[in-house]
Amino acid sequence: MDSQTFGSAKTVDIGRLLDDGPFTLAQKFVVCLAALSIIMDGFDGQLIGYAIPTLIKEWGVTRNAFAPAVAAGLVGMGIGSACAGLFADKFGRRWAVIGSVVVFGAATCAIGLSQNIAMIAALRFIAGLGIGGALPSATTMTAEFTPARRRTLAVTSTIVCVPLGGMLAGFFAGLVLPSFGWRGLFFIGGTIPLALGILLYFVFPESPRFLARRQNRWTELRALLARISRPTATDSAFADMAEQNLEQRDGFGSLFEPGQRRNTVAIWGAFFMCLLAVYAAFSWLPTMLASEGLSVALAGSGLTAYNLGGVFGALICAVAITRFGSRWPLLVCCAGGCASAFFLRGVDVASHTSLLVVGLGVHGLFVNAVQSTMYALCAYVYPTRVRATGTASALAFGRLGAILSAFAGAIVITVGGASLYLTMLGGAMLLVLVSLSAVKNHIPALRPKQMATQVVTE
């Protein structure tokens, strides 16, 4: 059924209205806009990884000198993640997404004016505030615009835009760096998300679930519901019935209520170690390959393969979660990420370069499958009132692992080269496996009746 009208003075269950209804073109458009903001997030976030080898040569500095600049961006991401979640739950998802995109676009443009590493570090911190804020806000928006039967795939498809953006950054860097240098890379790379921010201001709506919790915005909600083929009576009230029996304690403290404590701690641990592995690749993989004697262009292809594998891995894992639930697909991917990293330790970089690049693609497939689908797990575990806070806090804690990777990546490459670097990646994914094993409330498999309904309605 494409629409449903509720009688006068009735209370509309916004959760059921959205979860059980069709996935309309208007809803898909919103999800696409959220995904586009994450593509730009991954794109701008990874430009520094492609620029560092060129900067090392041009400025005559060591790779360790760039560790603070990499870390500054990741610190900004952690703060941005935490603040954006609280902001989105209090003031709305729409402004959290738009503000984040504009901030990281403007700061990335400014990096092109940098005269030293300290200036790059300061601007990367500011860019990180936006990059960190976009991810939890956009994924929350996706989750709240998508019917339950489509949510895991939709959220994962949004998150998979991070490695997709990184992959595009690799192609972009290959075209721009030879002609315009690293300054042009940041100038042009920052202008694109600024243009997106302007577009979002005019066409990006607020989340209906967020609006339902604010009576003074119900008129706006009714208009939005009409646009997504769910018209309601002009005097109808709104509530989220699925959450009425939950304790109404909002904010950060609710993440550690008795029913949530175990999930929160386990998810935080998984995010910490997974982001350590992911950002060790984003920030240092081209540098590691260059240190093994590969050209800058070939070194960049390793990160591009890692991101390309991540796109396929995340989508495959999302489909598997829909069929089998989240526990076993996530644990299998963790094991695959660990095994592939340890396998690559035995590959000689100089004589088996193609095998190494393919292997990095396989490793990226497993690691990004875990990283991307963990956001869908957060969307399932946390209720609407704290969903953005729960997702953002997990990501913020995970950013600590990413910050650690900024220094750990430089150190392990200097001390032990490719072998020790890959050992770090494999060990991190082993600990992610342990953490996700401890999560109590995994996403259940889609029941046969739900799958039949999906086929009929979609």
N, C-alpha and C positions, 0 to 999 in steps of 0.2 A: 504494500500500500504506500503511495507516494506522499500522502498527507493525512492529517488527522486533526479535527476540530473539536475542542473541548467545550462543554456547556458552560453557561454563565455561572460565575462565582465558584467554579470548581478549582481545585488545586491540581496543577499540572506537575507530574513527576518528571522533572527535566532529565534525570538520568535515564529513565525508561524511554522517554520520548526520543532521546538521542541514540541510546544503545540498541533499541529494537527496530528503529526505523530504517529507511533506505539510506544509502550513501550517495547523496545527490551530487550533481556537477558543481554546485556552489560550495559544498563541503570539500570536494576534491580540489577546487581552486585554492581554498584557504590552506590546505595541506601542502599544495605545490608551492605557495608563497613561503610557508614555513621552511620547506625543504630548500628553496632557493636561498634563504637567509643562511642556512647551514652550509650550503655549497660555498658561499662567500666566506663563512667562518673558517672552513677547512682550507680554502684557497689562501686567505690572508695569513692564517695561522702558520702555514708551512712555507711561506716565501722565505723566511729567515734561514731555513734549512738548506735551501738551494743557493742562497746568497753567500753563506759563510765560506765555502771553499774559494770563491772569487775574492771576498774581502781579505782572507788570510794572505792571498798572493799580492793583492794590491797594496795592503797596508803593512805587509811584512811582520805579522804577529803570529803567535802560536794559537792552536785550537783552544787551549786552556783559557786564553784571554777572553774568548767569547762565552765561556760558561756563565759569567754573571749576566750577560745580555740575554742569553737563553733563559736563565732562571728568572730574570725580572719579568719577562713576558708570562711565564708560568705562574709567578706569584700574582700578577695582575689577573690571570684567568681564575685562580682560586678565589680571590676576593670578589671578582665579578660574578662568579657562579653563586657564591653565598648571598651576596647582596641582591642579585637579580631575582632569586627565588623569593626572598622576603618581599621585594618590591612588587613582583608579579602577583603574589597572593594578596597584597594589600591594595595596590593601585591598578592592577590589570595586566594581563599577558601582552596585550597589544603594544602598550608603551614600552614594556620591557624589551620586546623584540626590536622595535624601531630604534630605541635609544642605543641598544647594543650595537646594531649594524652601523649606525652613524658614527659612534665612538671609534670602533676599530677601523672603519674606513678612513676617517680623518687622520688618525694617528699613523696608520700605515703610509699614507701619502707623505706625512711629515718626516718619516724615516729617511726618505730620499734626500733630505737636506742635511743629514747627520755629517758631522766632521770628525767624530771619534766614537769609540765603543761606549763611553758613558752616555752619550746622547742617544745612541741606538737603544741602550738599556732602558733609559727613561721613557722613550717613546714606545718601546715594546711593552713596558708595564701598562701604559695607558691603553694601548691596543688590546692588551690581555684582558683588561676590565670588560671591554666590549665582546671579545671573543668568548670569554668565560660566561658572560651573561646571556648570549644568544642561544646557546645550546639547551639549557634547561627550560628556558622560556618558550622556545619554538617547539620542543618536544611535548611540553605540557599543552600547548595550543593544539598540536596534532592529536594528542590523546583525547582532548575534550571536544574535538569536532568529529571524531570518528566513531562509528558504531562499534560495540564491543567485539563483534565477530571479526572485524577488520583491524582492530587496534594494534595488535602485535606487529602485523606486517606494515601498517602505516607508520608507526613510531620508528620501527627499525629502518624503513625506507627513508625516513627523515634523517636519522642518525648516520646512515650509510653515506649520506651526502658529505660527511667530513672527509673520509678517504677519497670520495669522488672529487671534492674540491681540491684536495691535495694532489690528486692525479692530474687535474686540469692545471694546477700550479706548476707541475713538472713540465707539461707541454708548453705552457706560457713562458716559463723560465728559459726553456730551450730556444724559444723564438726571440725573446726580448733581451736576454743577457748578452748575446753576441753583438747586437745592434745598438742597444741603449744602455748597457751596463747595469749594475745593481741599483743605481739611483732611478733609472727608468722603470726597473722592475717594481719598485715600491710606489713610485708616482702613479703609474698606470694601475697597478694592483689595488691601490687604495681608492681610486676614482670610481671603480666599478661598484663596490658596495655603497658608496655615497649616493650613486644614482638609484640603487635599489631602495635605500632608505626613503628617498623622495616618493618612489612608487608605493611603498608600503604605507606611507602616511595617508595616501588618498584611497587605497583599496583594501587595506587589511582591517578586518573587523575585530571586535572583542570576543572572548570566549563566552558562549551561552551559559556554561556552567558557572562561570564567574559572575555574570550578570544576574543569574537566578538568585544569588546570595545577597543581592543588593536591591531592595524594594524600590528605591528611587530611580532605578535604571530598568524597570520592567517594561516601560514603553519601548525603549531601545531593544530590549530582548524580544518583544513580540514582533517588531519589524524584522529583526534578524531571523527569527524562526520562520516567518512567512517567506523570506528569501530562500531558505533551505527546505521548502516544501513541508513545513510543519506549522500551519497557521493555528492560532489560538484565539479564544474569545478576548474581547477588549478588557473585560473585568476579571480575567482569570488570575489566580495567584500561582506562585511557583515554589517548589521545594525539591530537594534531592532525597527521596524516600529511603534509598539504600543506606544513607548516612545518618538518618534520624536517631538510630539506636546507638550510634557511637558517641563517646564522650566528646563534648564540644570544647575541648581544649585545643586552641589553635596555637600555631607558632612552633618554634624549635623544640620546646619541651615535650610536645606530643609525640615526637619521633621515638622517645624513650619510655612511653607508657608500657605497662607489662605485656600487652599483646604485640608490641612493635619492637621492643628492645633487641631481641635476638636478630630479627631481620635487619634492623638498622646497622648493628655492629658488623654483621656478616657482609652486608652490601658495601659498607664503607671499606672494609678490608679488601674486597674484590676490586672496587674502583681504584684503591690506592695502588695495588700491584699491577693492575691492568694498564692504568695510565702511565705507570713507570715504564712498562714495556712499550706502549704505543709511542710515547713522546721521546723515548730513547731512540726509536726509529725515525720519527718525524724530524728531530733536531740533529741527530748525529749519524744516521745511516750513510748519507752521501760523503760525509767527512771520513767515516771509517773506511769506506771503499776507496776514497782518494788516498788515504794513508797506506793502503795496500798496493798502490801503484797504478790504479785505474785513472783514466782521464776524468775531468770534471763532468763531461757529458755522460760518460758511461756510469760514473758514480751516481749521477742523478737518476739514471734509468732504474737503479736498484730500488729507490724510494717510489718511483712511479709504478713499478711492478708490485711492490708491497701494497700500495693503495688500490691498484686494480684488483688484486686478489681479495682485498678487504671488501670491495663493492660486491663481488659475487658471494663471498663467504657470509656476509651479513644477510643478504636476501635469502640464501639457501637456509641459513639457520632460522630465520623468521618463519619460513614455510614449515620447517621441521617443528618449531615450537607450536604452531597452530595445530599440527597433527598430533604431536606427542606430548605437549606441555613443555615447560622450559628447563626442567631439571636435567634430563639426560642429554639433550642437544648441547646445552651449555657446557656440561662436564666433558663431553666428547671433544668439543672444540678446544677446551682448555688443554686437554691431553694432547691434541694435535698440535697446538701452538708450542707446547713444551718439547714434544718429540721432534718437530721440524727444526727448531732452533739447535738442538743438540746434534741432529744429523748434519746441519750445515757447518758445524765445527770441523768436520772431516773433509770439507771441500776446499781444494786449493784455489785461491782467488785468481791467481795469475793464469793457470792452465785450464781451469774449468769455469770461466766467467759466465758463460751462458747457463750452466747448471746452477750456479750461485744465484743468478737473477731470477730464474724460474723458482728456485727454492725459497727465495725471499717472497715471491708472489704467493706461494703456498702458505708460508708462515703468516703473511699478512691476511690471508683468507681466514685462518683460524682465529688469530688474535682480534681482528676487527669484527668477526662474527660475534665474539664474546662481548667486546666493548659496545657494539651497537645495540645488541639485544638486551643488555643490562638496563637500558633506559626503559624499555617496555616492561621489564620486571619491576622497576620503580613505579611506573604508572599503574601497575596492578596492585602492588603492595600498599601504596599510600592512597588515602581517600582524597576527594576533591579539595577539601579545606586546607590540606597541607601537601598536596601533590607537588606543587612547584617547589615548596620549601624542602620536601623530602628528596626530590630529585636533585635540586641544586646543592643541598648539603652533602649528599653522596659524591657529587661531582667535585665540590669544593675540597672535600677530604681527599678525593682522588688526585686533585691537583698537587697535593703535597708529594705524592709519588712522582708526579710529573716534574716538580721542582727538583726532587732528588735526582731524577734522571739527567737534569742539566749538568750537574757536577759529576755524577757517577759515570755518565757516558764519556765525558772528556777524560776522566781518570782511567777507566778500564781500557779505552783505546790506546792511551799512552803507555800503560803498564803491560797489558797483555794482548793488544791488537784485536784482530777479528775473533779469535778463539774465546778470549775472556768476555768480549762484548756479547757474543752469542750465548755464552753460558749465563750471563746476567738476564738476557731475554727469556731463556728457557726456565730458569729458576723462578722468575717472576710469575710466569704462567702456571707453574706448579702450585704456587701459593694462592693464585686466583682459584684454581680448582678446589683447594681445601676450603676457601672462604665460601664459594657458592654451594658447596656440599652442606654447609651449615645453615643456609637460608631455609626457613620453615615454610613460607607461603609462596611456592613457585606457581607460575601461571599454569592452570590446568589445560589439558588437551581439549580441543573443540569437540563437543559431543556430536554424534552422527545427526541428531535432529537439527542442531545449529547449522551444521554443514549443509544440510538439505535446504534449510531456510535461506542460507546465503545464496545458494544456486538459484532459488526461485526469485528472490527479491533483487538480486543484482544482475 
